[in-house]
Structures are given as C-alpha cells and as structure tokens.
Amino acid sequence: MNKREEKFVCCICNVGFGIPEFPKLLPCMHMICRDCLFQVIIAQTSRQEYVDKESEIYCGMCQRYVHIPYCNLDDLPTVFKLIQNKAEQTICCEEGCCTKGFSYCYECNVIYCESHLEQHIKTNPTHKFEVFNEGKYCLKHHSIKTYYCCTCNEILCPECYVLDHSGDVVCKYLNYLSKFYTHDRFNISKRVYNLSQTVRRATEIYDSFYFNQQPMTDAQLAISSTQIEQLISQKINELKKGGKLLTGVSKMVNELANEFRIQSPICPSFSTIKTTTNLIPLKGTIDVDLYFYDVYEKLTLTSDIALTLVPISHILPGCTDYLEEINHDLADEISGDGGEASASIKEVGKGRIRITIKGESIGDVCLRVYVHKVEIRTSPLIFHVIEVPKKVCCSNKDRNVCCISSMCTLQSGAYVISDRNNHNIKIFDGNNIAVAGGFGKNNGQFKLPTGVTSCVVDGKEIIAVTDMLNCNVQLFNTVGNHIKTLGRSGPLLNGCLLKPTAVAISNNKQTVYVADSKYNIIQGFPINGQPKIIVQKKNIGEFQIADLDIIETESKTVLVILDSLNHRLVLFNVDDETYKVKGRYDDCDRRGHFSFPRSLAIDHTKNYIYVLDGQNRIQQFNYELFFMGMYEYPSEPINKIYYSSSLNKMLLCYGTDYLHEISLDTITFYMN
C-alpha cells in the first residue's frame, strides 16, 4: 500500500480501500467504502429514514444528513486513484485468461477482462459492474459517461445521449455533480487551473503597469516639478512687490495634485460586476453595473471593454451559487439548447459602466466581461432567460386597498379571490370583475373572509368562502349570488365553528370540509345533511391547520392537511380514518422536511402536491408522498400558492393586490 492509500480510510469502518471495497465520495467530502454505504442505507431504510427519491444519507463524521445525487448509489463518484495500484495487479477470473482485470461484477464477486466482460453482460444484462477507470464508463459504447439525464436519472455517454435521450432534459455530469459537491477539495485540478489563470492575469497587469506607466510617471513628475518652481517663483515675486496678496491657495493645491496624479488605465483586477438578479425576462431587460476602482482616465467603451454572451446548457436549479469550480468550462461551451440575449453598454458615472441585457429566447446564457482583453475576476456570470410571470391585478374601485388572503380559479379560467381588507370576494376573468359580499353578518356578507375554493357539485360549480369572524362558511354561484350558509358560532359541537380558515369541497360526498384553527378540528358539512366532526386530536394527534385541500378518486376521498404545529403534511382518508405523514421540523433543510409550512396546492391532473414553507421553498410530492423536487423561485416572500387546473399554471400570492401566474415550464426550470 503506497502513502496515498495509507492516508485514506473509510469513515465508517476505518479500514483502507480496495476491491471490492471501492472508495465512494460523499458530497461532504468524506469517503466511505461501498459495503458500509449500503449497510448505512439498509439501517436507514429499516428506520424508515431513507427514500430512494429523496436520496439522503446520514454521515457519521458530519453527524448530519447529506444530499446525494438522484442516481443509483453505485453511480456515486469513485476515487479510483486510491485503488489504482491494486486494480493494476488484478487478473481476469476466467479459466486460462491471464489478461489484466478491467472490471468487477458486484453480483458474481469476480473480476473480468474487457472481452469476457462483454460476454458476461450479454448473458447477465442486469448485473452491476465497477470499471477500473477514472469516471463512469459506458460498457455499451466503450466510452466515458459525461452527461446526466435529469428525466431518467441516469448517467450517459455522448452516444447514449444522442441515440436514446435526445428529447430528455440532459446536462453535463460535472455540472450536475457541482450541485452536491461544493467543497474546495473537489476537482482540485480545476482550482489549480483557475489559480494559474489568476496569476497569469496579475502578471500581465503588473507588466503593463510597469513598462507602460513608468515612462509616463517620470515625464509627469518632471513637468510637475517645473510647474511647481514656476508657480512658487511667481507667488514670491508677487509678495516681494507687495502689489498682490497670496490668494487662490486651494485652487493652486488642487491643480498641483491633479498634475501629480498618475493617468492609469483601468485594471481588470480592480473591476467587478454587481447585479441584483440572474433572471432576465423574455423580451425584457435587466441592468448589470460594471465598476472600476482607482480609475482616473475616461473610459473608451469600444477598445477598453469587450462582452460575450453565449448560450449554454441549462444548469440545474440552484447551481448558480456553486459555479466556482466549473464556471470557466461552462462559459467556454456554446450549446444549441441554451437561451439567447443581447447587450449594450453605456457610461453612467466615473468608473461605472451599465450593461443592459435583453432576453431574446428562453434558456441559459453566459456573460463574460473583458477589460483590456483580460477577463475580470467576477466573470463569467450565468443568467436565465425566462418567460415573464403574468401579473394579475385584483384591485377594484374599493374603499381600501385589496389584500388577498386566498384564491382559486373556476373551470372557465376566471379568478376568485377573498379580499380581507374590503370584506368581499372578487370573481374576474381579467376584464370584468364581479364583487360579492361587504361588511356585515347577514347572508352574503363577511367580516373577515379567509379561505376560498370551488368545485362542481351535481353539475353546478359552487364557490365556498370561510368567514373567520362570522364563524361560518358561505356558498356562492359563479356570478357571486349567495346560495347557502353553513355553520354557526358556538362550543365544540357538530356544526359549530369558532375560527374557520381553510375549506375544501368533495364532489363524491357532496360535502364541504372546513378547518377550524381555534378548535383544531375539521368538520364536514354535507350540502344536504347534518354536519360532523371528521378530524380531531384523537385521529392524528395534536395539530395546527395551516391549509386544507382534497384528493378524490372513485374509491376514496383524502383530505390533504398542512400541519404547521408539527411541520408536516398529512393525508387523511375520510372513509377508513387512516393517514400518512410526511415531514418534520428537525433538520428542516432536508428534502421532504418543512420549516413552518403555510400553503399547499394540488395538481389533480399529474397527481402532484406542492407545499410552501416559511423559507419560501415549494416542495413537490406525488400522492404517495415521495419527494419529487424543490422549487425555489427568487422573489419576495410568498404567502399563498394555488395550482389552477383550468389555466395549467401556478398562482402565487404575496399578500398584496395582485397575483403572479407561473407556467409549468418555469416550475420545471427551477425544480431541483
């Protein structure tokens, strides 16, 4: 065992690596042998702490859960250099074959040469192999895998990409790994390269200053020295003659200071870019400011500054914070599936240039900035050209400013919002607004409308609105006419409410389900029947309802409950009173965990549940509560979300008088 191999051991068993104890690198940069890796997963699975879709493993060294890539565990990076000497000494296991070993079969626990491996694959296509090579190897096309298919969660070689995955969402495998492996030690060769580039630039800057500025400096000092002597002689003569006082001293000092000041060119190492966003609206513009420090000459925009904007393959959402290791490779690669943008520059002040970037087509673009043909240190920057979210203004000629507490849409695509400032609901299609309600306690009036939803019952679409202060839920038709009032104020009895907030309607059972955040119960109000308490503490334990929705199939009705007290998502089957739970507060940065969940939305077409929590994250789950992805849309804090099946868009509410419509493509774009 050489010195390199002696230095590294498994972080679990504390034993050196070998074959088949291959060293697997975790994103926290701790190395674990393959045997221990699978033993940890088995232990987590037995405690119901591991789900394939969430791909989190507990690292004993870090004492925390670590996000690992969404791929097969055997696809985790293998540090081949640690076992290279042992691999070179292996021999094929086939009788009579003395060829050097090429790979190891995990199922058969034997080593094969390349030719015998091909034969073995034909008879055992499901077996898993570890090839003795740096990186991941495609046994089908005999080439290194350099791409990752986000659609299939599979690593691909270039030929697999072109032949079998051309229509999928594919990115560079290194770019994909950069989302998880962010430590300085990862890809050390790239860091050395970047460091050498920095040294090269610094050397060029110094040489330019030394050889070009030194003669200029000497000449300016000589001229200034002569001017000082002349000015001093002039003032002394004036004093001697007694004809004039010594005036304009400050002006003279400023003139001399300007003469001494070195007229240096702008320096790339003292230049920086500042931007407030990396999102460029399609056909819209954003401004990026370029600052130059210690600059005294007037800039020449055409000769001093150069810009390049190139399309690049889409980076996985959230990766823009982790580009330090790979950004130069990304920026050098022009991709056909990237976005397009154009830019213009103008001077807006001393030492300050404004770059205006316009989004031309959707996708990712890379901006590189050069000063005196040298790239500045904060370049490149990655921007996303996205479809502009549609802003829907809900204000009307009300006495008070509209403040949206909840929203939904009708089958026609019309919006319905509850306005707690004006004590009414608004139904509008973008042009016409119908207002229902007003302050009061009578039927059709509100004191504090909160939750709102819609559903088709007996062929007619109805709107249900909870009123927190009137302690009831009211039903309206699609033009705002009052139909019926359900519930009343009173003690904890069937049909009594004290603080109704969220509401959901079952078409199968023709029942309105109302969440009471004071009693922490959910009551069912049949359209024609007696109310009944459906969910309470004895069913699912202590809980605090933040939001409520419903999932219905032909065989069952399931209430989707967002519990802010326990930071969890609960699916409660109304028929058999069984339930499933997802999430908790501890280590809330984990996938599938929440920090004060506040709103949920359901896509009944694709069977997805979206949960918004206090960190402005929207997590996506399927109906089995498997984690599907996380959507981090860069915006102000979101108060409420709603998925509109009629519009096929997500509605975001910020607690103001407008909504944002986000398309499914945008959601997918930012899902990680």
Secondary structure by P-SEA (a helix, b strand, c coil): ccaaaaaccccccccccccccccccccccccccaaaaaaaaaaaaaacccccccbbbbbccccbbbbcccccccccccccccaaaaaaabbbcccccccccccccccccccccaaaaaaaaaacccbbbbcccccccccccccccccccccccccccaaaaaccccccccccccccccccccccccaaaaaaaaaaaaaaaaaaaaaaaaaccaaaaaaaaaaaaaaaaaaaaaaaaaaaaccccccaaaaaaaaaaaaaccccccccccccccccccccccccbbbbbbbbccccccccccccbbbbbbbbccccccccccccccaaaaaacccccbbbbcbbbbbccccbbbbbbbbccbbbbbbbbbcccccccccbbbbbbccccbbbbccccccccccccccccccccbbbbbbccccccccccccbbbbccccccccccccccccccccccccbbbbbbbbccccbbbbbccccccccccccccccccccccccccccccccccbbbbbbccccbbbbbcccbbbbbccccccccbbbbccccccccccbbbbbbbbccccbbbbbccccccbbbbbbccccccccccccccccccccccbbbbbbccccbbbbbcccccccbbbbcccccccbbbbbccccbbbbbccccbbbbbcaaaaaaacc
